[in-house]
Amino acid sequence: MSLNLERLRRDVAALGLSRKTEDVAHGKASGAMAIVRAHLAEIERLRGEGATWTDIAAALAGQGTRRRDGAPITGRRLTGLIDSIRRQDAKRRRTTARRASRGDLPESPTDAGVPSRPSTPGSPPRPDAPLTEIPKSEYRTAEQIRRDGLADLYDQLKGKKP
Protein backbone atom coordinates (compact mmCIF):
# COMPACT_ATOMS: atom_id res chain seq x y z
CA MET A 1 0.00 0.00 0.00
CA SER A 2 1.41 3.39 -0.92
CA LEU A 3 0.67 6.66 0.80
CA ASN A 4 -0.32 9.94 -0.75
CA LEU A 5 2.15 12.20 1.07
CA GLU A 6 0.42 15.40 0.01
CA ARG A 7 -2.85 14.12 1.40
CA LEU A 8 -1.05 13.04 4.58
CA ARG A 9 0.29 16.58 5.08
CA ARG A 10 -3.15 18.05 4.37
CA ASP A 11 -4.91 15.63 6.73
CA VAL A 12 -2.43 16.27 9.54
CA ALA A 13 -2.90 20.02 9.15
CA ALA A 14 -6.70 19.69 9.16
CA LEU A 15 -6.68 17.41 12.19
CA GLY A 16 -4.31 19.71 14.02
CA LEU A 17 -6.77 22.56 13.66
CA SER A 18 -9.91 20.68 14.61
CA ARG A 19 -8.50 18.04 17.02
CA LYS A 20 -11.15 15.56 16.03
CA THR A 21 -11.10 12.39 18.06
CA GLU A 22 -13.68 10.37 16.16
CA ASP A 23 -12.83 7.30 14.15
CA VAL A 24 -11.72 8.55 10.74
CA ALA A 25 -10.53 5.24 9.34
CA HIS A 26 -12.58 2.64 7.55
CA GLY A 27 -11.06 -0.29 5.72
CA LYS A 28 -9.27 -3.54 6.20
CA ALA A 29 -6.10 -4.24 8.14
CA SER A 30 -2.79 -3.61 6.43
CA GLY A 31 0.92 -3.68 7.29
CA ALA A 32 1.23 -0.62 9.51
CA MET A 33 4.86 -1.40 10.36
CA ALA A 34 5.86 -1.53 6.68
CA ILE A 35 4.01 1.69 5.92
CA VAL A 36 5.56 3.55 8.85
CA ARG A 37 9.03 2.18 7.99
CA ALA A 38 8.71 3.27 4.36
CA HIS A 39 7.60 6.79 5.29
CA LEU A 40 9.46 7.32 8.55
CA ALA A 41 11.43 10.34 7.33
CA GLU A 42 8.24 12.13 6.26
CA ILE A 43 6.47 11.25 9.51
CA GLU A 44 9.40 12.60 11.54
CA ARG A 45 9.45 15.74 9.41
CA LEU A 46 5.75 16.31 10.12
CA ARG A 47 6.41 15.82 13.82
CA GLY A 48 9.27 18.32 13.62
CA GLU A 49 6.89 20.84 12.07
CA GLY A 50 4.72 20.64 15.17
CA ALA A 51 2.13 17.97 14.33
CA THR A 52 1.14 15.70 17.20
CA TRP A 53 1.54 11.93 17.06
CA THR A 54 -2.23 11.63 17.40
CA ASP A 55 -2.82 13.85 14.36
CA ILE A 56 -0.27 11.97 12.28
CA ALA A 57 -1.78 8.63 13.33
CA ALA A 58 -5.29 9.84 12.52
CA ALA A 59 -4.12 11.02 9.10
CA LEU A 60 -2.48 7.64 8.47
CA ALA A 61 -5.66 5.90 9.60
CA GLY A 62 -7.63 8.12 7.24
CA GLN A 63 -5.64 6.59 4.39
CA GLY A 64 -6.29 3.05 5.58
CA THR A 65 -3.35 2.31 7.87
CA ARG A 66 -4.77 -0.13 10.42
CA ARG A 67 -3.51 -2.19 13.31
CA ARG A 68 -3.35 -5.95 13.02
CA ASP A 69 -6.77 -6.31 14.64
CA GLY A 70 -8.30 -3.93 12.08
CA ALA A 71 -8.66 -0.96 14.42
CA PRO A 72 -7.33 2.41 13.28
CA ILE A 73 -3.76 3.19 14.25
CA THR A 74 -3.43 5.45 17.30
CA GLY A 75 -0.78 7.94 18.36
CA ARG A 76 0.48 5.56 21.02
CA ARG A 77 0.69 2.69 18.53
CA LEU A 78 2.45 4.93 16.02
CA THR A 79 5.13 5.90 18.55
CA GLY A 80 5.48 2.22 19.48
CA LEU A 81 6.01 1.29 15.83
CA ILE A 82 8.57 4.07 15.37
CA ASP A 83 10.42 2.96 18.51
CA SER A 84 10.45 -0.63 17.25
CA ILE A 85 11.77 0.46 13.86
CA ARG A 86 14.56 2.46 15.51
CA ARG A 87 15.52 -0.47 17.75
CA GLN A 88 15.52 -2.86 14.78
CA ASP A 89 17.68 -0.49 12.75
CA ALA A 90 20.13 -0.05 15.63
CA LYS A 91 20.33 -3.81 16.11
CA ARG A 92 20.88 -4.29 12.37
CA ARG A 93 23.72 -1.73 12.42
CA ARG A 94 25.35 -3.42 15.44
CA THR A 95 25.04 -6.84 13.83
CA THR A 96 26.48 -5.59 10.55
CA ALA A 97 29.40 -3.94 12.35
CA ARG A 98 30.06 -7.09 14.38
CA ARG A 99 29.87 -9.23 11.26
CA ALA A 100 32.22 -6.92 9.34
CA SER A 101 34.83 -7.26 12.10
CA ARG A 102 34.94 -11.05 11.73
CA GLY A 103 37.39 -12.39 9.22
CA ASP A 104 35.82 -15.84 8.95
CA LEU A 105 32.48 -14.62 7.54
CA PRO A 106 31.51 -13.15 4.20
CA GLU A 107 30.72 -9.43 4.16
CA SER A 108 26.96 -9.80 3.84
CA PRO A 109 24.48 -12.64 4.29
CA THR A 110 23.59 -12.52 0.57
CA ASP A 111 27.21 -13.41 -0.33
CA ALA A 112 27.15 -16.62 1.71
CA GLY A 113 28.80 -18.72 -1.01
CA VAL A 114 31.60 -16.32 -1.95
CA PRO A 115 34.12 -15.25 0.69
CA SER A 116 34.70 -11.52 0.43
CA ARG A 117 37.73 -11.48 2.75
CA PRO A 118 40.06 -14.44 2.80
CA SER A 119 40.93 -15.70 6.27
CA THR A 120 44.51 -16.29 5.19
CA PRO A 121 46.87 -13.53 4.09
CA GLY A 122 47.16 -12.96 0.40
CA SER A 123 45.28 -11.33 -2.41
CA PRO A 124 41.50 -11.67 -2.44
CA PRO A 125 39.95 -13.96 -5.04
CA ARG A 126 38.98 -12.44 -8.36
CA PRO A 127 35.23 -11.75 -8.62
CA ASP A 128 35.04 -13.62 -11.94
CA ALA A 129 36.88 -16.68 -10.59
CA PRO A 130 34.76 -19.79 -10.13
CA LEU A 131 34.35 -21.06 -6.58
CA THR A 132 36.47 -24.15 -7.35
CA GLU A 133 39.61 -21.97 -7.64
CA ILE A 134 39.25 -20.62 -4.10
CA PRO A 135 41.24 -22.68 -1.57
CA LYS A 136 39.16 -24.68 0.89
CA SER A 137 41.09 -23.14 3.81
CA GLU A 138 39.15 -19.91 3.25
CA TYR A 139 35.88 -21.72 3.97
CA ARG A 140 36.53 -22.41 7.64
CA THR A 141 33.27 -23.13 9.36
CA ALA A 142 32.55 -22.50 13.01
CA GLU A 143 32.91 -26.25 13.60
CA GLN A 144 36.37 -26.28 11.99
CA ILE A 145 37.47 -23.29 14.04
CA ARG A 146 36.23 -25.00 17.21
CA ARG A 147 37.99 -28.26 16.35
CA ASP A 148 41.25 -26.45 15.60
CA GLY A 149 41.02 -24.69 18.97
CA LEU A 150 40.36 -27.99 20.73
CA ALA A 151 43.28 -29.62 18.93
CA ASP A 152 45.59 -26.81 20.08
CA LEU A 153 44.29 -27.16 23.63
CA TYR A 154 44.78 -30.94 23.51
CA ASP A 155 48.38 -30.45 22.34
CA GLN A 156 49.06 -28.00 25.14
CA LEU A 157 47.62 -30.36 27.75
CA LYS A 158 49.70 -33.27 26.44
CA GLY A 159 52.84 -31.14 26.68
CA LYS A 160 53.30 -30.54 22.97
CA LYS A 161 53.89 -26.89 22.22
CA PRO A 162 52.43 -25.62 18.95
Backbone as CSV, one residue per row, in Angstrom:
resi,resn,N_x,N_y,N_z,CA_x,CA_y,CA_z,C_x,C_y,C_z
1,MET,0.846,-1.171,0.000,0.000,0.000,0.000,0.889,1.230,0.000
2,SER,0.629,2.166,-0.887,1.409,3.393,-0.919,0.602,4.529,-0.291
3,LEU,1.314,5.515,0.164,0.668,6.657,0.795,0.735,7.871,-0.108
4,ASN,-0.302,8.668,-0.072,-0.323,9.941,-0.748,0.227,10.956,0.251
5,LEU,1.485,11.343,0.092,2.148,12.200,1.070,1.532,13.584,1.129
6,GLU,1.075,14.091,0.005,0.424,15.405,0.008,-0.871,15.354,0.823
7,ARG,-1.621,14.274,0.626,-2.853,14.117,1.397,-2.529,13.955,2.886
8,LEU,-1.447,13.219,3.192,-1.047,13.035,4.582,-0.762,14.389,5.238
9,ARG,0.003,15.245,4.551,0.287,16.580,5.082,-1.004,17.372,5.302
10,ARG,-1.886,17.312,4.301,-3.146,18.050,4.372,-4.023,17.542,5.521
11,ASP,-4.101,16.207,5.662,-4.914,15.627,6.731,-4.366,15.963,8.113
12,VAL,-3.039,15.932,8.255,-2.429,16.269,9.540,-2.725,17.723,9.886
13,ALA,-2.618,18.604,8.897,-2.899,20.016,9.152,-4.361,20.208,9.550
14,ALA,-5.277,19.557,8.853,-6.699,19.690,9.159,-7.012,19.131,10.538
15,LEU,-6.427,18.007,10.877,-6.681,17.415,12.186,-6.049,18.233,13.304
16,GLY,-4.943,18.872,13.017,-4.309,19.710,14.019,-5.166,20.910,14.376
17,LEU,-5.904,21.408,13.403,-6.773,22.556,13.663,-8.037,22.159,14.409
18,SER,-8.614,21.033,14.038,-9.910,20.680,14.611,-9.817,19.738,15.799
19,ARG,-8.695,19.000,15.935,-8.501,18.043,17.023,-9.646,17.048,17.148
20,LYS,-10.076,16.537,16.009,-11.148,15.558,16.025,-10.643,14.272,16.656
21,THR,-11.477,13.643,17.425,-11.097,12.392,18.061,-11.931,11.223,17.568
22,GLU,-12.854,11.475,16.624,-13.677,10.369,16.165,-12.893,9.443,15.243
23,ASP,-13.450,8.299,15.014,-12.833,7.298,14.150,-12.913,7.787,12.710
24,VAL,-11.735,8.045,12.105,-11.716,8.550,10.739,-11.305,7.474,9.748
25,ALA,-11.030,6.288,10.226,-10.529,5.242,9.341,-11.578,4.159,9.123
26,HIS,-11.717,3.748,7.903,-12.583,2.636,7.554,-11.847,1.826,6.495
27,GLY,-11.763,0.554,6.691,-11.059,-0.285,5.723,-10.518,-1.514,6.397
28,LYS,-9.799,-2.297,5.635,-9.275,-3.542,6.195,-7.869,-3.352,6.743
29,ALA,-7.423,-4.305,7.522,-6.100,-4.245,8.143,-5.016,-4.300,7.077
30,SER,-3.931,-3.591,7.341,-2.792,-3.606,6.427,-1.516,-3.608,7.241
31,GLY,-0.374,-3.633,6.606,0.924,-3.684,7.286,1.356,-2.321,7.776
32,ALA,0.906,-1.937,8.957,1.235,-0.618,9.511,2.736,-0.446,9.689
33,MET,3.420,-1.488,10.138,4.865,-1.398,10.358,5.581,-1.082,9.045
34,ALA,5.210,-1.762,7.980,5.860,-1.533,6.683,5.582,-0.124,6.175
35,ILE,4.365,0.350,6.377,4.010,1.691,5.920,4.788,2.734,6.706
36,VAL,4.844,2.585,8.014,5.563,3.548,8.847,7.054,3.501,8.525
37,ARG,7.610,2.307,8.328,9.029,2.182,7.992,9.340,2.873,6.667
38,ALA,8.478,2.687,5.683,8.710,3.266,4.360,8.623,4.792,4.376
39,HIS,7.826,5.347,5.278,7.603,6.790,5.289,8.063,7.440,6.586
40,LEU,9.012,6.826,7.253,9.465,7.319,8.552,10.041,8.730,8.467
41,ALA,10.816,9.013,7.451,11.429,10.336,7.331,10.349,11.421,7.218
42,GLU,9.330,11.158,6.431,8.243,12.131,6.264,7.445,12.287,7.557
43,ILE,7.199,11.193,8.243,6.468,11.249,9.511,7.259,12.056,10.541
44,GLU,8.566,11.838,10.606,9.399,12.599,11.542,9.463,14.069,11.154
45,ARG,9.452,14.350,9.856,9.449,15.742,9.407,8.155,16.436,9.834
46,LEU,7.027,15.752,9.680,5.748,16.309,10.117,5.761,16.574,11.620
47,ARG,6.323,15.649,12.371,6.410,15.819,13.820,7.293,17.013,14.155
48,GLY,8.380,17.178,13.416,9.273,18.316,13.620,8.610,19.646,13.309
49,GLU,7.625,19.623,12.421,6.889,20.840,12.071,5.803,21.159,13.089
50,GLY,5.654,20.335,14.107,4.717,20.636,15.172,3.459,19.783,15.214
51,ALA,3.309,18.840,14.312,2.134,17.967,14.332,2.250,16.999,15.510
52,THR,1.129,16.652,16.097,1.145,15.702,17.205,1.121,14.283,16.648
53,TRP,1.565,13.338,17.483,1.540,11.932,17.064,0.107,11.487,16.791
54,THR,-0.827,11.994,17.580,-2.231,11.627,17.399,-2.747,12.101,16.050
55,ASP,-2.385,13.328,15.660,-2.817,13.854,14.362,-2.209,13.057,13.211
56,ILE,-0.937,12.744,13.333,-0.271,11.968,12.282,-0.904,10.582,12.180
57,ALA,-1.157,9.958,13.332,-1.776,8.628,13.335,-3.175,8.682,12.728
58,ALA,-3.944,9.719,13.075,-5.294,9.837,12.517,-5.248,10.048,11.004
59,ALA,-4.266,10.817,10.544,-4.121,11.025,9.100,-3.734,9.715,8.403
60,LEU,-2.838,8.955,9.020,-2.478,7.644,8.468,-3.693,6.718,8.448
61,ALA,-4.460,6.733,9.529,-5.657,5.898,9.601,-6.671,6.327,8.552
62,GLY,-6.731,7.620,8.267,-7.633,8.123,7.237,-7.298,7.583,5.860
63,GLN,-6.049,7.172,5.671,-5.642,6.586,4.392,-5.613,5.063,4.454
64,GLY,-6.149,4.500,5.525,-6.292,3.050,5.578,-5.262,2.307,6.391
65,THR,-4.349,2.990,7.056,-3.354,2.305,7.872,-4.048,1.806,9.131
66,ARG,-4.040,0.496,9.317,-4.766,-0.127,10.418,-3.811,-0.977,11.243
67,ARG,-4.238,-1.248,12.462,-3.515,-2.192,13.309,-3.837,-3.601,12.842
68,ARG,-3.142,-4.562,13.401,-3.347,-5.954,13.021,-4.789,-6.399,13.255
69,ASP,-5.409,-5.902,14.323,-6.774,-6.307,14.639,-7.822,-5.538,13.827
70,GLY,-7.380,-4.653,12.940,-8.300,-3.926,12.078,-8.698,-2.566,12.617
71,ALA,-8.330,-2.261,13.850,-8.657,-0.959,14.424,-7.734,0.105,13.821
72,PRO,-8.187,1.357,13.812,-7.325,2.414,13.277,-6.083,2.594,14.151
73,ILE,-5.003,2.975,13.523,-3.757,3.193,14.249,-3.921,4.423,15.151
74,THR,-3.347,4.350,16.338,-3.431,5.454,17.302,-2.065,6.104,17.450
75,GLY,-2.047,7.248,18.113,-0.780,7.941,18.355,0.174,7.101,19.176
76,ARG,-0.357,6.411,20.176,0.478,5.557,21.019,1.048,4.395,20.206
77,ARG,0.218,3.800,19.368,0.692,2.689,18.534,1.719,3.174,17.517
78,LEU,1.505,4.363,16.977,2.452,4.931,16.021,3.818,5.137,16.670
79,THR,3.840,5.697,17.883,5.127,5.899,18.548,5.770,4.557,18.908
80,GLY,4.946,3.560,19.223,5.484,2.224,19.478,6.117,1.625,18.237
81,LEU,5.455,1.794,17.086,6.009,1.288,15.831,7.319,1.992,15.497
82,ILE,7.353,3.307,15.680,8.570,4.069,15.373,9.703,3.642,16.298
83,ASP,9.402,3.432,17.567,10.421,2.965,18.509,10.937,1.582,18.097
84,SER,10.038,0.703,17.697,10.450,-0.635,17.247,11.335,-0.554,16.010
85,ILE,10.972,0.299,15.080,11.768,0.464,13.859,13.165,0.966,14.217
86,ARG,13.247,1.931,15.106,14.561,2.461,15.506,15.398,1.400,16.207
87,ARG,14.779,0.600,17.077,15.520,-0.470,17.748,15.998,-1.510,16.743
88,GLN,15.133,-1.877,15.790,15.522,-2.860,14.780,16.671,-2.337,13.937
89,ASP,16.608,-1.067,13.543,17.682,-0.487,12.745,18.990,-0.439,13.522
90,ALA,18.922,-0.079,14.802,20.133,-0.045,15.634,20.718,-1.446,15.778
91,LYS,19.854,-2.436,15.986,20.327,-3.812,16.112,20.957,-4.272,14.799
92,ARG,20.341,-3.908,13.680,20.883,-4.289,12.370,22.256,-3.657,12.155
93,ARG,22.412,-2.388,12.568,23.719,-1.729,12.424,24.764,-2.396,13.303
94,ARG,24.397,-2.737,14.556,25.352,-3.418,15.442,25.738,-4.782,14.880
95,THR,24.765,-5.520,14.381,25.038,-6.844,13.827,25.935,-6.744,12.607
96,THR,25.664,-5.769,11.752,26.483,-5.586,10.552,27.912,-5.210,10.927
97,ALA,28.060,-4.335,11.917,29.404,-3.937,12.354,30.150,-5.120,12.961
98,ARG,29.446,-5.912,13.783,30.061,-7.093,14.384,30.463,-8.094,13.303
99,ARG,29.594,-8.280,12.330,29.866,-9.226,11.257,31.047,-8.758,10.411
100,ALA,31.123,-7.448,10.163,32.218,-6.916,9.343,33.565,-7.081,10.036
101,SER,33.567,-7.118,11.376,34.828,-7.256,12.096,35.341,-8.690,12.123
102,ARG,34.514,-9.639,11.719,34.936,-11.046,11.726,35.569,-11.406,10.391
103,GLY,36.693,-12.017,10.440,37.392,-12.395,9.218,36.948,-13.717,8.640
104,ASP,36.211,-14.517,9.418,35.824,-15.839,8.946,34.459,-15.847,8.272
105,LEU,33.806,-14.689,8.153,32.481,-14.619,7.544,32.505,-13.753,6.299
106,PRO,31.624,-14.038,5.359,31.510,-13.149,4.202,30.970,-11.799,4.647
107,GLU,31.125,-10.773,3.794,30.715,-9.427,4.164,29.226,-9.301,4.432
108,SER,28.397,-9.921,3.638,26.956,-9.801,3.838,26.310,-11.174,3.733
109,PRO,25.136,-11.341,4.333,24.480,-12.640,4.292,24.134,-13.085,2.881
110,THR,23.948,-12.146,1.942,23.595,-12.524,0.573,24.776,-13.125,-0.170
111,ASP,26.012,-12.870,0.312,27.207,-13.408,-0.335,27.699,-14.661,0.365
112,ALA,26.778,-15.482,0.880,27.153,-16.618,1.709,28.079,-17.596,0.995
113,GLY,27.984,-17.753,-0.301,28.799,-18.725,-1.011,30.150,-18.203,-1.434
114,VAL,30.364,-16.903,-1.456,31.596,-16.321,-1.946,32.268,-15.550,-0.822
115,PRO,33.445,-15.998,-0.377,34.115,-15.249,0.690,34.587,-13.904,0.165
116,SER,34.302,-12.844,0.878,34.704,-11.520,0.434,36.059,-11.144,1.001
117,ARG,36.424,-11.720,2.143,37.728,-11.476,2.751,38.339,-12.834,3.070
118,PRO,39.451,-13.157,2.470,40.061,-14.439,2.800,40.551,-14.433,4.243
119,SER,40.473,-15.604,4.894,40.928,-15.698,6.275,42.434,-15.895,6.352
120,THR,43.066,-16.163,5.219,44.514,-16.285,5.185,45.073,-15.087,4.443
121,PRO,46.295,-14.679,4.786,46.873,-13.533,4.091,47.059,-13.839,2.616
122,GLY,46.998,-12.803,1.827,47.155,-12.962,0.396,46.165,-12.084,-0.328
123,SER,46.203,-12.166,-1.640,45.284,-11.329,-2.411,43.897,-11.963,-2.416
124,PRO,42.862,-11.133,-2.418,41.501,-11.672,-2.439,41.216,-12.345,-3.772
125,PRO,40.267,-13.282,-3.795,39.947,-13.957,-5.040,39.321,-12.989,-6.033
126,ARG,39.574,-13.262,-7.309,38.977,-12.436,-8.355,37.471,-12.646,-8.364
127,PRO,36.678,-11.582,-8.631,35.233,-11.745,-8.621,34.733,-12.677,-9.722
128,ASP,35.492,-12.765,-10.831,35.042,-13.617,-11.936,35.559,-15.053,-11.807
129,ALA,36.329,-15.340,-10.766,36.882,-16.678,-10.585,35.796,-17.627,-10.080
130,PRO,35.739,-18.829,-10.638,34.758,-19.788,-10.133,35.116,-20.207,-8.709
131,LEU,34.142,-20.687,-7.979,34.350,-21.058,-6.579,35.358,-22.189,-6.427
132,THR,35.545,-23.021,-7.460,36.465,-24.147,-7.352,37.917,-23.683,-7.256
133,GLU,38.236,-22.467,-7.695,39.606,-21.969,-7.642,39.962,-21.411,-6.275
134,ILE,38.992,-21.193,-5.418,39.249,-20.619,-4.097,39.657,-21.750,-3.158
135,PRO,40.795,-21.611,-2.465,41.238,-22.681,-1.567,40.217,-22.976,-0.480
136,LYS,40.116,-24.250,-0.128,39.163,-24.679,0.893,39.468,-24.067,2.260
137,SER,40.732,-23.690,2.502,41.089,-23.137,3.807,40.355,-21.830,4.090
138,GLU,39.876,-21.158,3.058,39.152,-19.909,3.251,37.718,-20.155,3.683
139,TYR,37.258,-21.384,3.606,35.881,-21.715,3.969,35.822,-22.366,5.339
140,ARG,36.534,-21.831,6.303,36.529,-22.414,7.639,35.186,-22.169,8.290
141,THR,34.559,-23.239,8.683,33.275,-23.129,9.365,33.505,-22.965,10.858
142,ALA,32.453,-22.635,11.559,32.548,-22.499,13.009,32.996,-23.820,13.631
143,GLU,32.524,-24.926,13.092,32.911,-26.252,13.599,34.412,-26.490,13.405
144,GLN,34.945,-26.105,12.232,36.372,-26.285,11.988,37.209,-25.409,12.914
145,ILE,36.756,-24.190,13.140,37.474,-23.295,14.039,37.469,-23.871,15.448
146,ARG,36.336,-24.391,15.881,36.226,-24.995,17.211,37.132,-26.209,17.328
147,ARG,37.141,-27.067,16.315,37.986,-28.264,16.346,39.473,-27.901,16.373
148,ASP,39.857,-26.887,15.592,41.252,-26.446,15.603,41.649,-25.942,16.985
149,GLY,40.756,-25.186,17.618,41.025,-24.690,18.967,41.154,-25.828,19.958
150,LEU,40.299,-26.838,19.834,40.364,-27.990,20.727,41.640,-28.797,20.490
151,ALA,42.049,-28.892,19.239,43.285,-29.620,18.932,44.483,-28.906,19.555
152,ASP,44.505,-27.581,19.465,45.588,-26.810,20.084,45.586,-27.001,21.597
153,LEU,44.414,-26.970,22.190,44.293,-27.163,23.634,44.758,-28.573,24.022
154,TYR,44.369,-29.563,23.244,44.779,-30.938,23.509,46.299,-31.048,23.458
155,ASP,46.922,-30.426,22.452,48.379,-30.454,22.336,49.042,-29.787,23.537
156,GLN,48.489,-28.693,23.989,49.058,-28.002,25.142,48.934,-28.852,26.408
157,LEU,47.815,-29.526,26.570,47.618,-30.359,27.750,48.531,-31.588,27.722
158,LYS,48.826,-32.104,26.568,49.702,-33.265,26.440,51.179,-32.865,26.499
159,GLY,51.461,-31.590,26.565,52.842,-31.141,26.684,53.483,-30.809,25.359
160,LYS,52.756,-30.923,24.276,53.304,-30.540,22.972,53.032,-29.051,22.778
161,LYS,54.056,-28.319,22.460,53.888,-26.894,22.221,53.677,-26.676,20.732
162,PRO,52.676,-25.861,20.379,52.426,-25.625,18.952,53.479,-24.791,18.294
